[in-house]
Amino acid sequence: MELSRAITLHLPKRFEVGQGTAARLGAWAGEVRTLVIAQPVTAGMVDRLGLAGAVQVFDGVQPEPKDTDLDAALVVARDFRPDLVVGLGGGSVMDVAKLVAALWDSDQGLTEVAGPNKVAQKCSLLAQVATTAGTGSEGGIRALVTSTETGMKVAVESPHMAADIAILDPDLTMTVPPAVTAATGVDALAHCVEAFTNINAHPLIDDYARMGIRLAGQFLRRAVTDGTDAEARAGMLLSSFYGGLCLGPVNTAAGHALAYPLGTRAGIPHGLSVALLFADVLAFNAPAVPGKTGEVLAALGLPASDDPAQIRASVAGYCADLGIEMSMQANGAKESDLRAWAEEAHGIRRLMDNNPRDMSVDEVEAIYRAAF
């Protein structure tokens, strides 16, 4: 926690936030060849970006993107040869956009760049335009896709995947349904909390995390209640962005490790997977980081407590009040899978080793069963 400890933080080169900023992308880019990575639900927003020149849209990204989605996008990119790649969507879209911008004109493939600092170059300029408030991928240098061979997430991290421009326009998020707003909002909150309570926590990142947590506490409920509340939508985009900044230098911990099997094995959307486990992981870690846990509870307007059971109950109640069905079973998980998922999550050491409290396979399984 000492300020003198070395840390590296990569940021987008340009950052636009506020209503109407999506339309500024075209003026920034000029008349260039632009490949937009999207999903069907966001592809219709392309005309709001003010793009000039030739535009190609690839909308074949799944909510939990696979390496096959990336391969298909790369085929389009290599045929189109873009000057600019735009990620127009949530974290899944923006992660694929990062990898496309880094790989379409490269001899490297996903296998060669998996892990930290293995990407050799950036092949195109990269713009990230967020349409949900959750992953904060627009602010980070990490991308995740699921391997169709192993069913595990493959993580790539490189400063070559930093956005040249990141745009947070609340107008693009106003049609996100309440259930998705709630789940992705808790994901944004969890990014901040897991970095804040991390064994690699740093004062610089702590302050980004605090801002993200406070913004979620102030605006998440409002955004769920009224999707047209521009201030709440902007506040949650900022909360998500700050969470994204936390991921590069510090990263997440057990909460995300435990969430991954729910997405890759049961098909539960990532934000919802994180939300289902958020209360249990925060309560488990509370004895190791009581002061920071207290800050989180206060920011969310929840009562102070040192009792893990009380912390779990109040935080789970907070999530349920957002409309989240706080049951893994109700969202498609099967009890017979829990032990195997626990072993898989425990093996994701790049995240589990960041946790402020050691967690055994049995303890992971107990958390799954408590959330089941």
ABEGO torsion letter per residue (X at the ends): XBAABBBBBBBBABBBBEBGAAAAAAAAAEBBBBBBBBBAAAAAAAAAAGBBEBBBBBAABBABBBAAAAAAAAAAAAAAGBABBBBBEBAAAAAAAAAAAAAAABABBAAAABEBGABABBABBBBBBBABBAAGAAABABBBBBBAAAGBBBBBBBAAABBABBBBBAAAAAABBAAAAAAAAAAAAAAAAAAAABAABBAAAAAAAAAAAAAAAAAAAAAAABAABAAAAAAAAAAAAAAAAAAAAAEBBAAAAAAAAAAAAAGBBAAAAAAAAAAAAAAAAAAABAAAAAAAAAAAGBBBBABAAAAAAAAAAAAAAAGBBBBAAAAGBBAAAAAAAAAAAAABAAAAAABABBBBAAAAAAAAAAAX
